[in-house]
């Protein structure tokens, strides 16, 4: 066996025999620690785990039960996050109970109110709106349950969140917008279609768009309405835009789902508009490859969700020193890297 193969085997054995604390000291979201944990889980799922691997097949040394909720499973980014969380939960031996946010502040609040009546080893939440879940989240924190926020801020005043996994929303939006503006030669008419205005990620994506727009005095902003992540609202907005504006050169969208909804309306109207968006979901990757989208950037639902799962399990099993903020990065997706990105997403890795 090569030295590298022996090193991976040794790490996997240590992950099984010593549990999460050792992996935590190695840096769980970094290469060696994550590799050890993943190899251990794969060995366990294939039936060749060694004695001492942990109760009920858990990588973490004891059975763990977690609750997750995100914005709403009708959209592709939250749905992919659910699928990734459940798969990693199976690999690592964590029982995941899912609540659907329903793309609604009221529906998500009811779900989290119910969540707060139960006991969990940890919970992870992507809030649909800032300050809409403070009471039930505070109740859970008061019971000693680690709470992780994913992608967007739960409350302006931190009620005691364990950590925050977030992409660089400003940079993602600015990069996609800059790519669009260069593609139209730095001059023309553009539209900015926003997500829910109470979502901290949407606020930062708007900031990134405005940063890029400020560098292009010859670009005119025609409209910047919120479609609230809703594909039907997006389609209606764009039907109106295409009647109102005879010339639209480019558009930036806060999510792929909204961009793809607009692209169908644009195609039906036999118009051409260069489109860019955030998330780089599987359909968007295909759209970049076939030209329906010019560009997307990866906001890794997979890494944010499995990261929350692993970090929550770390906290629940005594690992200390978890930072309050963890940034999750992702590349700009062009035709050149589309195949590799699609493969990684299909296997719940990126």
LUMSE-213493 format. One line per 2 residues: number of its first residue (from 1); their letters; for each residue x, y, z of N, C-alpha, C. Coordinates in steps of 0.2 Angstrom, whole numbers, plus 2048, in hexadecimal, padded with zeros to 3 digits. Example, Ala and Ser with C-alpha at 12.3 -4.5 7.8 and 13.67 -1.06 7.14 Angstrom:
2
1> AS> 842 7E4 827 83E 7EA 827 842 7F0 827 | 840 7F5 823 844 7FB 824 840 800 827
# end
This chain:
350
1> XX> 804 7FA 800 800 800 800 804 806 800 | 802 80B 7FC 806 812 7FC 806 815 803
3> XX> 80B 81A 804 80B 81E 80A 804 822 80B | 802 824 805 7FC 828 805 7F6 824 807
5> XX> 7F5 81E 804 7F0 819 805 7F0 817 80D | 7F6 816 80F 7F7 814 816 7F4 819 81B
7> XX> 7F6 820 819 7F4 825 81D 7ED 826 81D | 7E9 825 818 7E2 825 818 7DF 820 81C
9> XX> 7E2 81A 81B 7DF 814 81F 7E0 815 826 | 7E6 818 828 7E7 819 82F 7E2 81E 832
11> XX> 7E1 824 82E 7DC 829 830 7D5 826 831 | 7D3 822 82C 7CC 81F 82C 7CC 81B 832
13> XX> 7D1 817 834 7D0 813 83A 7D0 817 840 | 7D4 81D 840 7D4 821 846 7CD 824 847
15> XX> 7CA 826 841 7C3 829 841 7BE 824 845 | 7BF 81E 843 7BA 819 845 7BB 818 84D
17> XX> 7C2 817 84F 7C4 815 855 7C3 81A 85B | 7C5 821 859 7C5 826 85E 7C0 82B 85D
19> XX> 7BB 82A 858 7B6 82F 858 7B7 836 855 | 7B2 83A 857 7B2 841 854 7B8 845 857
21> XX> 7B9 845 85D 7BE 849 860 7C4 84A 85D | 7C7 844 85B 7CD 844 858 7CD 847 851
23> XX> 7C8 845 84D 7C7 848 847 7C6 850 847 | 7C2 852 84C 7C2 859 84D 7C8 85D 84E
25> XX> 7CD 85A 852 7D4 85D 853 7D7 85D 84C | 7D6 859 847 7D9 859 841 7D6 85E 83D
27> XX> 7D0 861 83E 7CD 866 83A 7C8 862 835 | 7C2 861 837 7BD 85D 834 7BB 85F 82D
29> XX> 7BB 866 82C 7B9 868 825 7BF 868 821 | 7C5 867 823 7CB 867 81F 7CC 860 81C
31> XX> 7D1 860 818 7D2 85A 814 7D3 853 818 | 7D8 853 81D 7D9 84D 820 7D4 84A 825
33> XX> 7D1 84F 829 7CC 84D 82D 7C6 84B 82A | 7C3 84F 825 7BD 84D 821 7BF 846 81D
35> XX> 7C5 845 81A 7C6 83F 817 7C5 839 81B | 7C8 83A 822 7C8 834 826 7C1 833 828
37> XX> 7BD 838 829 7B6 837 82B 7B2 834 826 | 7B3 836 820 7AF 833 81A 7B1 82C 818
39> XX> 7B8 82B 819 7BA 824 818 7B7 81F 81D | 7B7 822 823 7B4 81E 829 7AD 81C 827
41> XX> 7A9 821 825 7A2 820 824 7A1 81C 81E | 7A5 81C 819 7A4 818 813 7A6 811 815
43> XX> 7AB 80F 819 7AC 809 81B 7A7 806 81F | 7A4 80A 823 79E 808 827 798 806 823
45> XX> 797 80A 81E 791 809 81A 792 803 816 | 798 801 814 799 7FB 810 79A 7F5 815
47> XX> 799 7F5 81B 799 7F0 820 79F 7ED 823 | 7A5 7F1 822 7AB 7EF 825 7AE 7F3 82A
49> XX> 7A9 7F6 82E 7AB 7FA 833 7AE 7F6 839 | 7B3 7F9 83D 7B6 7F5 842 7B3 7F6 848
51> XX> 7B4 7F1 84D 7B1 7F2 854 7B3 7F9 857 | 7AF 7FC 85B 7B1 803 85E 7AF 809 859
53> XX> 7AB 807 854 7A9 80D 84F 7A4 811 852 | 7A1 810 857 79C 814 85A 795 811 85A
55> XX> 791 813 85F 78A 811 860 786 811 85A | 782 80C 858 77D 80C 853 780 80E 84C
57> XX> 787 80D 84B 78A 80E 845 78C 816 844 | 78B 81A 849 78D 821 849 794 822 848
59> XX> 797 826 844 79E 828 844 79F 82C 84A | 79B 82F 84D 79C 834 853 79C 830 85A
61> XX> 79C 82A 85A 79C 826 860 796 825 864 | 790 828 862 78A 827 865 784 829 860
63> XX> 77E 827 861 779 829 85C 777 830 85D | 776 834 857 775 83B 858 76E 83C 853
65> XX> 76A 841 856 764 843 853 764 84A 852 | 763 84C 84B 764 854 84A 75D 856 846
67> XX> 75C 85C 847 756 85F 843 759 864 83E | 756 864 838 758 869 833 752 86D 830
69> XX> 753 873 82F 74E 877 82B 751 87C 826 | 74F 87C 820 752 882 81C 74C 885 819
71> XX> 74D 88A 814 748 88E 812 742 88B 80F | 743 886 80B 73D 882 808 73F 87E 802
73> XX> 73C 878 803 73E 872 7FE 73C 873 7F7 | 738 878 7F6 735 879 7EF 73B 87C 7EA
75> XX> 740 87E 7ED 745 881 7EA 74B 87C 7EA | 74F 87D 7E4 754 878 7E3 75A 878 7E8
77> XX> 75C 87E 7EB 762 87E 7EF 760 87B 7F6 | 75B 87D 7F9 759 879 7FF 758 872 7FE
79> XX> 755 870 7F9 753 869 7F7 75A 865 7F7 | 75F 868 7F4 765 865 7F3 769 864 7FA
81> XX> 768 869 7FE 76B 869 805 768 864 809 | 761 863 808 75E 85D 80C 760 856 80A
83> XX> 761 855 803 763 84F 800 76B 84E 803 | 76F 853 803 776 852 805 776 850 80C
85> XX> 772 854 810 772 853 818 770 84C 819 | 76B 849 816 768 843 817 76D 83D 815
87> XX> 771 83F 810 776 83A 80D 77C 839 812 | 77E 83F 814 784 840 819 781 83D 820
89> XX> 77B 83E 822 779 83B 828 779 833 828 | 777 830 822 778 829 821 77F 827 822
91> XX> 783 82A 81E 78A 828 81E 78D 829 825 | 78B 82E 829 78F 82F 82F 78B 82D 835
93> XX> 785 82A 834 781 828 83A 77D 82D 83E | 77B 832 83B 777 837 83E 770 837 83C
95> XX> 76B 837 840 764 836 83F 762 83E 83D | 760 83F 837 75E 846 835 756 846 835
97> XX> 753 84B 838 74C 84C 838 74B 853 834 | 747 853 82F 747 859 82A 740 85D 82B
99> XX> 741 863 82C 73B 868 82C 73B 86C 825 | 735 86D 822 735 871 81C 733 878 81E
101> XX> 737 87D 81C 736 884 81D 730 887 819 | 72F 883 813 729 885 80F 72A 88C 80B
103> XX> 730 88F 80B 731 895 808 72C 89A 80A | 72B 89A 811 726 89E 814 729 8A0 81C
105> XX> 729 8A6 81E 72A 8A8 824 726 8A4 829 | 71F 8A4 828 71B 8A1 82D 71B 89A 82D
107> XX> 71C 896 827 71D 88F 827 723 88D 82B | 729 891 829 72F 88F 82D 72E 890 834
109> XX> 72B 895 836 72B 897 83D 727 891 841 | 721 88F 83E 71E 889 841 722 883 841
111> XX> 726 882 83C 72A 87C 83C 72F 87C 842 | 732 882 843 738 883 848 735 883 84F
113> XX> 72E 886 84F 72B 885 856 72A 87E 858 | 728 87A 853 727 873 855 72E 870 856
115> XX> 733 871 853 73A 86F 854 73C 870 85B | 73A 876 85D 73D 879 864 739 875 86A
117> XX> 734 871 868 731 86D 86D 734 866 86F | 739 865 86A 73C 85E 86B 743 85F 86D
119> XX> 746 859 86E 74E 859 870 752 857 86A | 757 85A 869 75C 858 864 763 858 866
121> XX> 767 855 863 76E 856 864 771 85C 861 | 76E 85E 85B 770 865 859 76B 866 853
123> XX> 76A 86C 851 766 86E 84C 769 873 847 | 767 873 841 76A 878 83C 764 87B 838
125> XX> 765 882 837 75F 886 835 762 88B 82F | 75E 88B 82A 75F 890 825 758 894 825
127> XX> 759 89A 828 753 89E 82A 751 8A1 823 | 74A 8A2 822 747 8A5 81C 747 8AD 81D
129> XX> 747 8AF 823 747 8B6 825 74B 8B8 82B | 74E 8BD 82C 752 8BF 832 74D 8C1 837
131> XX> 74F 8BE 83D 74B 8C0 843 744 8BD 843 | 743 8B8 83F 73C 8B4 83F 73C 8AE 844
133> XX> 742 8AC 846 742 8A5 84A 745 8A6 851 | 746 8AC 853 74A 8AE 859 747 8AA 85F
135> XX> 741 8AA 860 73E 8A7 866 73F 89F 867 | 73D 89B 861 73E 894 862 746 892 862
137> XX> 74A 896 85E 751 895 85E 754 896 865 | 752 89B 868 754 89D 86F 752 897 874
139> XX> 74C 895 873 74A 88F 877 74F 889 876 | 751 887 870 755 882 86F 75C 883 872
141> XX> 75E 889 871 765 88B 874 765 88A 87B | 75F 88D 87E 75F 88D 885 75F 886 888
143> XX> 75C 881 884 75D 87A 886 763 876 885 | 768 87A 883 76F 878 881 770 874 87B
145> XX> 76B 875 876 76B 872 86F 770 877 86B | 775 874 868 779 878 863 775 87A 85D
147> XX> 775 880 85B 771 883 856 776 886 851 | 776 883 84A 77A 885 845 776 889 840
149> XX> 778 88F 83E 774 892 839 778 891 832 | 774 890 82D 776 88F 826 774 894 821
151> XX> 779 897 81E 778 89B 818 775 8A2 819 | 771 8A3 81E 76E 8A9 820 76D 8AA 827
153> XX> 76D 8B0 829 76D 8B2 831 766 8B1 834 | 766 8AE 83A 760 8AC 83D 75E 8B3 841
155> XX> 762 8B6 844 760 8BC 848 766 8C2 847 | 764 8C8 847 769 8CD 848 76D 8CD 84E
157> XX> 76A 8CC 854 76D 8CB 85A 76E 8C3 85B | 774 8C1 85B 775 8BA 85C 773 8B7 862
159> XX> 76E 8B2 862 76B 8AF 868 770 8AA 86B | 775 8A9 868 77A 8A3 86A 77B 89E 865
161> XX> 77B 8A0 85F 77C 89B 85A 783 898 85A | 784 891 859 78A 88E 859 78F 890 854
163> XX> 78D 890 84E 791 893 848 78C 894 842 | 78F 898 83D 78C 89A 837 78F 898 831
165> XX> 78C 894 82D 78F 891 827 78C 895 821 | 790 899 81E 78E 89E 819 793 89F 813
167> XX> 790 89F 80D 794 8A1 807 796 8A9 807 | 79A 8AB 803 79C 8B2 803 797 8B5 7FE
169> XX> 791 8B7 800 78C 8B9 7FB 78E 8BF 7F8 | 791 8C4 7FB 793 8CA 7F7 798 8C8 7F1
171> XX> 79D 8C4 7F3 7A2 8C3 7EE 79F 8BF 7E8 | 79A 8BA 7EA 797 8B6 7E4 793 8BA 7E0
173> XX> 78F 8BF 7E3 78B 8C3 7DE 78F 8C8 7DA | 794 8CB 7DD 798 8CF 7DA 79C 8CC 7D4
175> XX> 79E 8C6 7D5 7A2 8C2 7D0 79D 8C1 7CA | 797 8BE 7CB 793 8BC 7C6 791 8C3 7C2
177> XX> 78F 8C8 7C6 78D 8CE 7C3 793 8D1 7BE | 799 8D1 7C1 79F 8D3 7BD 79F 8CF 7B6
179> XX> 79E 8C9 7B7 79F 8C5 7B1 799 8C6 7AC | 793 8C8 7AE 78E 8CA 7AA 78F 8D0 7A6
181> XX> 792 8D5 7AA 793 8DC 7A8 799 8DC 7A3 | 79E 8D8 7A4 7A3 8D7 79F 7A1 8D4 798
183> XX> 79C 8CF 799 799 8CC 793 795 8D0 78F | 792 8D6 792 78E 8DB 78D 793 8E1 78C
185> XX> 799 8E0 78D 79D 8E6 78B 79D 8EC 78F | 79B 8EB 795 79B 8F1 79A 795 8F6 799
187> XX> 791 8F4 795 78B 8F9 793 785 8F6 791 | 77F 8F9 793 779 8F5 792 774 8F6 798
189> XX> 76E 8F2 797 769 8F2 79C 769 8EC 7A0 | 768 8EC 7A6 768 8E6 7AA 762 8E6 7AF
191> XX> 761 8E0 7B2 75C 8DF 7B7 75E 8DB 7BC | 75D 8DC 7C2 75F 8D9 7C9 759 8D6 7CC
193> XX> 758 8CF 7CC 753 8CB 7CF 755 8C8 7D6 | 752 8CB 7DB 754 8C9 7E2 750 8C4 7E5
195> XX> 753 8C1 7EA 750 8BC 7EE 74C 8BF 7F3 | 74A 8BC 7F9 746 8BF 7FE 74A 8C4 802
197> XX> 747 8CA 802 74B 8D0 805 74C 8CF 80C | 749 8CB 810 74B 8CA 817 750 8C4 818
199> XX> 753 8C2 813 758 8BD 813 75F 8C0 813 | 763 8BE 818 76A 8C2 818 76E 8C1 812
201> XX> 76D 8BB 80F 771 8B9 809 76F 8BD 803 | 768 8BE 802 766 8C3 7FD 768 8CA 7FE
203> XX> 768 8CC 804 76B 8D3 805 772 8D4 803 | 776 8CF 804 77D 8CF 803 77E 8CE 7FB
205> XX> 77A 8CA 7F8 77A 8C9 7F1 779 8D0 7ED | 774 8D3 7F0 772 8DA 7ED 778 8DF 7EE
207> XX> 77B 8DE 7F4 781 8E2 7F5 787 8E1 7F0 | 788 8DA 7EE 78D 8D9 7E9 78B 8DB 7E2
209> XX> 785 8DA 7E1 783 8DD 7DA 784 8E4 7DA | 782 8E8 7DF 783 8EF 7DF 78A 8F1 7DE
211> XX> 78F 8EE 7E1 796 8EF 7E1 798 8EF 7DA | 796 8E9 7D6 798 8E9 7CF 795 8EE 7CB
213> XX> 78F 8EF 7CC 78B 8F5 7C8 78E 8FB 7C9 | 791 8FD 7CF 794 903 7D0 79A 904 7CC
215> XX> 79D 8FF 7C9 7A3 900 7C5 7A1 901 7BD | 79B 901 7BC 799 901 7B5 794 907 7B4
217> XX> 796 90D 7B2 792 912 7B2 78D 912 7AB | 78F 90E 7A7 78B 90D 7A0 786 908 7A0
219> XX> 785 905 7A6 780 900 7A7 77A 902 7AB | 774 901 7A8 76E 904 7AB 76A 8FE 7AF
221> XX> 769 900 7B5 765 8FB 7B9 75D 8FC 7B7 | 75A 8F7 7B4 753 8F8 7B2 74E 8F7 7B8
223> XX> 750 8F2 7BC 74B 8EF 7C1 74F 8EB 7C6 | 74D 8EB 7CC 750 8E6 7D1 74B 8E4 7D6
225> XX> 746 8E0 7D4 740 8DE 7D8 742 8D8 7DC | 73F 8D6 7E1 73F 8D0 7E5 73A 8CB 7E2
227> XX> 73D 8C5 7E0 738 8BF 7DE 738 8BA 7E4 | 73B 8BC 7EA 73A 8B8 7F0 73C 8B0 7EF
229> XX> 741 8AF 7EB 743 8A8 7E9 73E 8A4 7E5 | 738 8A7 7E3 733 8A4 7E1 733 8A4 7D9
231> XX> 733 89E 7D6 734 89D 7CF 72E 8A0 7CB | 728 89F 7CE 722 8A2 7CB 722 8AA 7CB
233> XX> 724 8AD 7D1 724 8B4 7D1 729 8B6 7CC | 72F 8B3 7CC 734 8B5 7C7 731 8B5 7C0
235> XX> 72E 8AF 7BE 72B 8AF 7B7 727 8B5 7B6 | 722 8B7 7BA 71E 8BC 7B9 721 8C3 7B9
237> XX> 726 8C4 7BD 72A 8CA 7BC 72D 8CB 7B5 | 730 8C5 7B3 734 8C5 7AD 72F 8C6 7A7
239> XX> 729 8C3 7A7 724 8C4 7A2 723 8CC 7A1 | 722 8CF 7A7 721 8D6 7A7 727 8DA 7A5
241> XX> 72D 8D8 7A7 733 8DC 7A4 734 8DC 79D | 732 8D6 79A 733 8D5 793 72E 8D9 78F
243> XX> 728 8DB 792 724 8DF 78F 726 8E6 78F | 728 8E8 795 72A 8EF 797 730 8F1 794
245> XX> 735 8ED 794 73C 8EF 792 73E 8EC 78B | 73F 8F0 786 740 8ED 77F 747 8EA 77F
247> XX> 74C 8ED 783 753 8EA 783 755 8E9 78A | 757 8E2 78B 75A 8E0 791 760 8DC 78F
249> XX> 766 8DE 792 76C 8DB 790 76E 8D6 794 | 76D 8D6 79B 76F 8D2 7A0 76B 8D2 7A6
251> XX> 76C 8CC 7AA 768 8CC 7B0 76C 8C8 7B5 | 76B 8CA 7BB 76E 8C6 7C1 769 8C4 7C6
253> XX> 769 8BE 7C8 764 8BB 7CC 767 8B8 7D2 | 764 8B9 7D8 766 8B6 7DE 766 8AF 7DF
255> XX> 763 8AB 7DA 763 8A4 7DA 762 8A1 7D3 | 765 89B 7D2 764 898 7CC 75D 896 7CA
257> XX> 759 894 7CF 752 893 7CD 74E 899 7CA | 750 89F 7CD 74C 8A5 7CA 74F 8A6 7C3
259> XX> 756 8A5 7C2 759 8A7 7BC 756 8A2 7B6 | 755 89C 7B8 753 897 7B3 74B 898 7B2
261> XX> 748 89A 7B7 741 89C 7B5 740 8A2 7B0 | 744 8A7 7B1 745 8AC 7AD 747 8AA 7A6
263> XX> 74C 8A6 7A6 74E 8A4 79F 749 8A0 79B | 744 89D 79E 73F 89A 79A 73A 89F 797
265> XX> 739 8A4 79B 735 8AA 799 738 8AD 793 | 73E 8AF 794 742 8B2 78F 742 8AE 788
267> XX> 743 8A8 789 743 8A3 783 73D 8A4 77F | 737 8A3 783 731 8A3 780 72F 8AA 77D
269> XX> 732 8AF 77F 731 8B6 77C 736 8B7 776 | 73A 8B2 775 740 8B2 770 744 8B8 771
271> XX> 746 8BA 777 74B 8BF 778 751 8BC 77B | 756 8C0 77B 75D 8BD 77D 75F 8C2 783
273> XX> 761 8BF 788 763 8C3 78E 769 8BE 791 | 76F 8C1 793 774 8BE 797 772 8BD 79E
275> XX> 772 8B7 7A1 770 8B6 7A7 775 8B3 7AC | 776 8B5 7B2 77A 8B3 7B7 777 8B2 7BE
277> XX> 779 8AD 7C2 775 8AC 7C8 77A 8A9 7CD | 777 8A7 7D3 77B 8A4 7D8 778 89D 7DA
279> XX> 77C 899 7DC 77B 892 7DE 77E 88C 7DA | 77F 88D 7D4 782 888 7D0 77F 881 7D1
281> XX> 778 880 7D1 775 87A 7D2 775 876 7CC | 774 86F 7CC 775 86B 7C6 771 86E 7C0
283> XX> 76B 870 7C0 768 873 7BA 76B 879 7B7 | 76E 87D 7BC 771 883 7BA 778 881 7B6
285> XX> 77B 87C 7B9 782 87A 7B6 780 878 7AF | 77B 874 7AE 779 872 7A7 777 878 7A3
287> XX> 774 87D 7A6 772 883 7A2 778 887 7A0 | 77E 887 7A4 784 88A 7A2 787 887 79C
289> XX> 787 880 79D 78A 87C 797 786 87D 791 | 77F 87E 791 77C 87F 78A 77A 886 789
291> XX> 77C 88B 78D 77C 892 78B 775 896 78E | 771 892 791 76B 896 794 76D 89B 79A
293> XX> 773 899 79D 776 89E 7A2 77D 89F 7A0 | 77F 8A5 7A1 786 8A7 79F 78A 8A4 7A5
295> XX> 788 8A5 7AB 78C 8A3 7B1 788 8A2 7B7 | 78B 89E 7BC 788 89D 7C2 78E 89C 7C7
297> XX> 78D 89D 7CD 792 89C 7D2 790 897 7D8 | 794 893 7DA 792 88E 7DF 791 890 7E6
299> XX> 78B 890 7E8 789 891 7EF 788 88A 7F1 | 78C 887 7F5 78C 880 7F6 787 87E 7FB
301> XX> 781 87C 7F9 77C 87A 7FD 77F 873 801 | 782 86F 7FD 785 869 7FF 78A 86A 805
303> XX> 78F 86E 804 794 86F 809 791 873 80F | 78C 878 80E 789 87B 814 785 876 818
305> XX> 781 872 815 77D 86D 819 781 868 81C | 785 864 818 789 85F 81B 78E 862 820
307> XX> 790 868 81F 795 86B 824 791 86C 82B | 78B 86F 82A 786 870 830 785 869 834
309> XX> 784 864 830 783 85D 833 78A 85B 837 | 78F 85B 834 796 859 837 797 85E 83D
311> XX> 797 864 83C 799 869 842 794 868 847 | 78D 867 846 788 866 84B 78A 85F 84F
313> XX> 78C 85A 84C 78E 854 84F 794 855 853 | 799 859 851 79F 85B 855 79D 85E 85B
315> XX> 799 863 85B 796 866 861 793 862 866 | 78F 85D 863 78B 859 867 78F 853 86A
317> XX> 795 852 868 799 84D 86B 79F 850 86E | 79F 857 870 7A4 85A 874 7AA 85D 871
319> XX> 7AA 85E 86B 7AF 862 867 7AF 869 869 | 7B4 86C 86B 7B4 873 86D 7B8 877 868
321> XX> 7B7 87E 868 7BB 882 864 7B8 883 85D | 7B2 882 85C 7AE 883 856 7AD 88A 855
323> XX> 7B0 88D 84F 7AF 894 84E 7A8 896 84D | 7A7 89D 84E 7A0 8A0 84D 79E 8A1 846
325> XX> 7A3 8A1 841 7A2 8A2 83A 7A6 89E 836 | 7A3 89A 831 7A7 896 82C 7A5 898 825
327> XX> 7A9 89A 821 7A7 89C 81A 7A8 896 816 | 7A3 895 812 7A3 88F 80D 7A4 892 806
329> XX> 7A9 891 802 7AB 894 7FC 7A8 88F 7F6 | 7A8 892 7F0 7A6 88E 7EA 7A8 892 7E4
331> XX> 7AA 88E 7DF 7AD 891 7D9 7A7 894 7D4 | 7A9 899 7D0 7A5 89B 7CA 7A5 895 7C5
333> XX> 79F 894 7C3 79E 88E 7BF 79D 890 7B8 | 7A2 88E 7B4 7A2 890 7AC 7A2 889 7A9
335> XX> 7A2 889 7A2 7A2 882 79F 7A8 87E 7A0 | 7AE 882 7A2 7B4 87E 7A3 7B4 879 7A9
337> XX> 7B0 87B 7AE 7B0 877 7B4 7A9 874 7B5 | 7A5 874 7B1 79E 872 7B2 79D 86B 7B3
339> XX> 7A1 866 7AF 7A1 85F 7B0 7A3 85D 7B7 | 7A8 860 7B9 7AB 85E 7C0 7A6 860 7C6
341> XX> 7A3 866 7C5 79F 869 7CA 799 864 7CA | 796 862 7C4 790 85E 7C4 791 857 7C8
343> XX> 797 855 7C7 799 84E 7CA 799 84F 7D2 | 79D 854 7D4 79D 855 7DB 797 856 7DE
345> XX> 792 85A 7DB 78B 85B 7DE 787 855 7DE | 788 851 7D9 784 84A 7D8 786 846 7DE
347> XX> 78C 846 7E1 78E 842 7E6 78F 845 7ED | 78B 84B 7ED 78B 84E 7F4 791 851 7F7
349> XX> 796 853 7F3 79C 855 7F5 79D 85D 7F5 | 79A 860 7F0 79B 867 7EF 795 86B 7ED
# end
